[in-house]
Amino acid sequence: MEIVKTENLVKIYQDNGVPVEALKMINLSVSKGEYVVIAGPSGSGKTTLLNLLGALDKPTKGKIYFEGEDITLKEKSDLAKIRLHKLGFIFQAYNLIPVLSAIENIEFSMMLLGIPEKERKEKALSLMDELGIKELADKRPNEMSGGQQQRVAVTRAIVNNPSLVLADEPTANLDSVTAGHLLDLMERMNAEKNITFIFSSHDRQVIDRAKRLIILKDGLIES
């Protein structure tokens, strides 16, 4: 089953009135349960592609299908529902809410879905325990290391059982040992929960673990 598919995807930005083609005719298909790394140098279009696949942006031309449905022309409100119910995001800057504790950050998306407080707290604590970070429950982001924050971000990304998790340079701010532990965690989630992962990265450690590697250069898929 295809989770996401693109057809002749093009993204053009305006830079001081000058059009810049960030992506050029991208044709890509990712199936359920895959563990994919999109690699390439800075400026190759990796983040742009992830933003499109994650319904955070719209293409200039071409189509995007999510679970078989064309989402290219959907309204912003419909795309927001897809992101909330079906997608998980992991960013290199963690993007935790600073005034919330770890467990409150993890609960946040469940709160948006209207899940009762008792149920979401139990689910968050259970998953934190499973992933070995239960002791962080009451800590705020400024009381955690970068690796701990990123593990909380991973937990937040998967707590709603998404069809697809998009990870944009998730190891960029981590040392190699911490990055390795984080990748171990995501590989386990892929194997045990069949969660589909798509990474963007130029980190060799991430690239070496790819089950499938896609190379982007100058907005084009090279391989």
Helices and strands as residue ranges (DSSP letters): E 2-15, E 18-31, E 35-39, H 46-53, E 61-66, E 69-70, H 76-86, E 87-91, H 102-112, H 117-130, G 134-136, G 141-143, H 146-158, E 164-168, H 176-193, E 196-201, H 204-208, E 212-217, E 220-221
